[in-house]
Amino acid sequence: MTQTAVSTTDIHTAEQASAPYISVVIPLYNEEESIPHLYEKLTEALEAYGKPYEVIIVDDGSTDGSYPLLRQIAEKDKRFKIVRLRRNFGQTAAFAAGFDHARGEVIITMDADLQ
């Protein structure tokens, strides 16, 4: 019987290959109306850049329909990750939560209203 050993270097290389180059972290609170435009413009810009990316949107306790809409986007586009905070903790906490989930070499922050 032949066994194949996988070195930790091989595993690390495989993880690097699947890791995004860019992580965009966006805190969001009650931005239901902005979400479709945000998705369209952000996807367009990041695809034009040509590097692997992920978008981490932190729902900071939204009380409107933001979270269900974000969940729909994340289901159809696996580059979008949604972090949901149980209540509104504020922008600083939302950024911290997003940074904790970011895997890219470069992290970009922006507001959900595209500012």
C-alpha positions as protocol buffer text, in pm:
chain_id: "A"
residue {
  index: 1
  type: MET
  ca { x: 0 y: 0 z: 0 }
}
residue {
  index: 2
  type: THR
  ca { x: 135 y: 340 z: -97 }
}
residue {
  index: 3
  type: GLN
  ca { x: 67 y: 644 z: 119 }
}
residue {
  index: 4
  type: THR
  ca { x: 94 y: 997 z: -7 }
}
residue {
  index: 5
  type: ALA
  ca { x: 211 y: 1250 z: 244 }
}
residue {
  index: 6
  type: VAL
  ca { x: 106 y: 1611 z: 209 }
}
residue {
  index: 7
  type: SER
  ca { x: 349 y: 1860 z: 351 }
}
residue {
  index: 8
  type: THR
  ca { x: 242 y: 2171 z: 535 }
}
residue {
  index: 9
  type: THR
  ca { x: 409 y: 2368 z: 254 }
}
residue {
  index: 10
  type: ASP
  ca { x: 166 y: 2215 z: 2 }
}
residue {
  index: 11
  type: ILE
  ca { x: -130 y: 2301 z: 223 }
}
residue {
  index: 12
  type: HIS
  ca { x: -6 y: 2655 z: 273 }
}
residue {
  index: 13
  type: THR
  ca { x: 44 y: 2699 z: -102 }
}
residue {
  index: 14
  type: ALA
  ca { x: -310 y: 2574 z: -171 }
}
residue {
  index: 15
  type: GLU
  ca { x: -452 y: 2817 z: 84 }
}
residue {
  index: 16
  type: GLN
  ca { x: -259 y: 3103 z: -72 }
}
residue {
  index: 17
  type: ALA
  ca { x: -387 y: 3015 z: -418 }
}
residue {
  index: 18
  type: SER
  ca { x: -747 y: 3042 z: -299 }
}
residue {
  index: 19
  type: ALA
  ca { x: -694 y: 3354 z: -90 }
}
residue {
  index: 20
  type: PRO
  ca { x: -803 y: 3685 z: -238 }
}
residue {
  index: 21
  type: TYR
  ca { x: -552 y: 3958 z: -309 }
}
residue {
  index: 22
  type: ILE
  ca { x: -797 y: 4233 z: -211 }
}
residue {
  index: 23
  type: SER
  ca { x: -1043 y: 4244 z: 78 }
}
residue {
  index: 24
  type: VAL
  ca { x: -1295 y: 4527 z: 76 }
}
residue {
  index: 25
  type: VAL
  ca { x: -1449 y: 4586 z: 419 }
}
residue {
  index: 26
  type: ILE
  ca { x: -1775 y: 4780 z: 433 }
}
residue {
  index: 27
  type: PRO
  ca { x: -1972 y: 4856 z: 750 }
}
residue {
  index: 28
  type: LEU
  ca { x: -2341 y: 4895 z: 673 }
}
residue {
  index: 29
  type: TYR
  ca { x: -2641 y: 5011 z: 873 }
}
residue {
  index: 30
  type: ASN
  ca { x: -2990 y: 5040 z: 722 }
}
residue {
  index: 31
  type: GLU
  ca { x: -2875 y: 5079 z: 361 }
}
residue {
  index: 32
  type: GLU
  ca { x: -3136 y: 4859 z: 192 }
}
residue {
  index: 33
  type: GLU
  ca { x: -3187 y: 5104 z: -95 }
}
residue {
  index: 34
  type: SER
  ca { x: -2812 y: 5141 z: -162 }
}
residue {
  index: 35
  type: ILE
  ca { x: -2724 y: 4771 z: -168 }
}
residue {
  index: 36
  type: PRO
  ca { x: -2811 y: 4686 z: -532 }
}
residue {
  index: 37
  type: HIS
  ca { x: -2615 y: 4988 z: -660 }
}
residue {
  index: 38
  type: LEU
  ca { x: -2326 y: 4908 z: -424 }
}
residue {
  index: 39
  type: TYR
  ca { x: -2310 y: 4550 z: -551 }
}
residue {
  index: 40
  type: GLU
  ca { x: -2323 y: 4654 z: -917 }
}
residue {
  index: 41
  type: LYS
  ca { x: -2059 y: 4929 z: -898 }
}
residue {
  index: 42
  type: LEU
  ca { x: -1824 y: 4746 z: -665 }
}
residue {
  index: 43
  type: THR
  ca { x: -1831 y: 4424 z: -868 }
}
residue {
  index: 44
  type: GLU
  ca { x: -1774 y: 4619 z: -1189 }
}
residue {
  index: 45
  type: ALA
  ca { x: -1473 y: 4806 z: -1046 }
}
residue {
  index: 46
  type: LEU
  ca { x: -1312 y: 4503 z: -880 }
}
residue {
  index: 47
  type: GLU
  ca { x: -1352 y: 4278 z: -1183 }
}
residue {
  index: 48
  type: ALA
  ca { x: -1193 y: 4546 z: -1402 }
}
residue {
  index: 49
  type: TYR
  ca { x: -893 y: 4548 z: -1166 }
}
residue {
  index: 50
  type: GLY
  ca { x: -834 y: 4183 z: -1246 }
}
residue {
  index: 51
  type: LYS
  ca { x: -712 y: 4054 z: -909 }
}
residue {
  index: 52
  type: PRO
  ca { x: -891 y: 3799 z: -688 }
}
residue {
  index: 53
  type: TYR
  ca { x: -1104 y: 3973 z: -429 }
}
residue {
  index: 54
  type: GLU
  ca { x: -1355 y: 3935 z: -151 }
}
residue {
  index: 55
  type: VAL
  ca { x: -1603 y: 4185 z: -15 }
}
residue {
  index: 56
  type: ILE
  ca { x: -1688 y: 4170 z: 353 }
}
residue {
  index: 57
  type: ILE
  ca { x: -1999 y: 4361 z: 442 }
}
residue {
  index: 58
  type: VAL
  ca { x: -2064 y: 4403 z: 812 }
}
residue {
  index: 59
  type: ASP
  ca { x: -2432 y: 4454 z: 886 }
}
residue {
  index: 60
  type: ASP
  ca { x: -2412 y: 4664 z: 1201 }
}
residue {
  index: 61
  type: GLY
  ca { x: -2753 y: 4568 z: 1340 }
}
residue {
  index: 62
  type: SER
  ca { x: -2969 y: 4698 z: 1054 }
}
residue {
  index: 63
  type: THR
  ca { x: -3343 y: 4708 z: 1125 }
}
residue {
  index: 64
  type: ASP
  ca { x: -3457 y: 4745 z: 763 }
}
residue {
  index: 65
  type: GLY
  ca { x: -3437 y: 4480 z: 489 }
}
residue {
  index: 66
  type: SER
  ca { x: -3060 y: 4510 z: 447 }
}
residue {
  index: 67
  type: TYR
  ca { x: -2965 y: 4171 z: 587 }
}
residue {
  index: 68
  type: PRO
  ca { x: -3199 y: 3954 z: 375 }
}
residue {
  index: 69
  type: LEU
  ca { x: -3085 y: 4141 z: 64 }
}
residue {
  index: 70
  type: LEU
  ca { x: -2718 y: 4097 z: 157 }
}
residue {
  index: 71
  type: ARG
  ca { x: -2776 y: 3728 z: 220 }
}
residue {
  index: 72
  type: GLN
  ca { x: -2923 y: 3689 z: -130 }
}
residue {
  index: 73
  type: ILE
  ca { x: -2616 y: 3854 z: -281 }
}
residue {
  index: 74
  type: ALA
  ca { x: -2378 y: 3633 z: -81 }
}
residue {
  index: 75
  type: GLU
  ca { x: -2565 y: 3321 z: -192 }
}
residue {
  index: 76
  type: LYS
  ca { x: -2524 y: 3406 z: -560 }
}
residue {
  index: 77
  type: ASP
  ca { x: -2174 y: 3558 z: -540 }
}
residue {
  index: 78
  type: LYS
  ca { x: -1937 y: 3368 z: -310 }
}
residue {
  index: 79
  type: ARG
  ca { x: -1687 y: 3656 z: -314 }
}
residue {
  index: 80
  type: PHE
  ca { x: -1928 y: 3846 z: -87 }
}
residue {
  index: 81
  type: LYS
  ca { x: -1916 y: 3760 z: 282 }
}
residue {
  index: 82
  type: ILE
  ca { x: -2170 y: 3896 z: 527 }
}
residue {
  index: 83
  type: VAL
  ca { x: -2095 y: 3947 z: 895 }
}
residue {
  index: 84
  type: ARG
  ca { x: -2404 y: 4029 z: 1097 }
}
residue {
  index: 85
  type: LEU
  ca { x: -2377 y: 4204 z: 1433 }
}
residue {
  index: 86
  type: ARG
  ca { x: -2667 y: 4143 z: 1671 }
}
residue {
  index: 87
  type: ARG
  ca { x: -2717 y: 4515 z: 1734 }
}
residue {
  index: 88
  type: ASN
  ca { x: -2573 y: 4848 z: 1626 }
}
residue {
  index: 89
  type: PHE
  ca { x: -2224 y: 4869 z: 1775 }
}
residue {
  index: 90
  type: GLY
  ca { x: -2099 y: 5153 z: 1556 }
}
residue {
  index: 91
  type: GLN
  ca { x: -1855 y: 5191 z: 1271 }
}
residue {
  index: 92
  type: THR
  ca { x: -1536 y: 5117 z: 1465 }
}
residue {
  index: 93
  type: ALA
  ca { x: -1667 y: 4782 z: 1592 }
}
residue {
  index: 94
  type: ALA
  ca { x: -1802 y: 4699 z: 1246 }
}
residue {
  index: 95
  type: PHE
  ca { x: -1463 y: 4765 z: 1086 }
}
residue {
  index: 96
  type: ALA
  ca { x: -1293 y: 4551 z: 1352 }
}
residue {
  index: 97
  type: ALA
  ca { x: -1532 y: 4263 z: 1278 }
}
residue {
  index: 98
  type: GLY
  ca { x: -1464 y: 4300 z: 906 }
}
residue {
  index: 99
  type: PHE
  ca { x: -1087 y: 4308 z: 955 }
}
residue {
  index: 100
  type: ASP
  ca { x: -1112 y: 3987 z: 1161 }
}
residue {
  index: 101
  type: HIS
  ca { x: -1265 y: 3811 z: 859 }
}
residue {
  index: 102
  type: ALA
  ca { x: -1047 y: 3967 z: 587 }
}
residue {
  index: 103
  type: ARG
  ca { x: -804 y: 3731 z: 411 }
}
residue {
  index: 104
  type: GLY
  ca { x: -659 y: 3960 z: 144 }
}
residue {
  index: 105
  type: GLU
  ca { x: -308 y: 4100 z: 126 }
}
residue {
  index: 106
  type: VAL
  ca { x: -458 y: 4445 z: 74 }
}
residue {
  index: 107
  type: ILE
  ca { x: -756 y: 4569 z: 277 }
}
residue {
  index: 108
  type: ILE
  ca { x: -966 y: 4853 z: 144 }
}
residue {
  index: 109
  type: THR
  ca { x: -1238 y: 5021 z: 350 }
}
residue {
  index: 110
  type: MET
  ca { x: -1534 y: 5213 z: 219 }
}
residue {
  index: 111
  type: ASP
  ca { x: -1882 y: 5325 z: 311 }
}
residue {
  index: 112
  type: ALA
  ca { x: -2191 y: 5142 z: 188 }
}
residue {
  index: 113
  type: ASP
  ca { x: -2316 y: 5457 z: 14 }
}
residue {
  index: 114
  type: LEU
  ca { x: -2005 y: 5445 z: -214 }
}
residue {
  index: 115
  type: GLN
  ca { x: -1844 y: 5749 z: -53 }
}
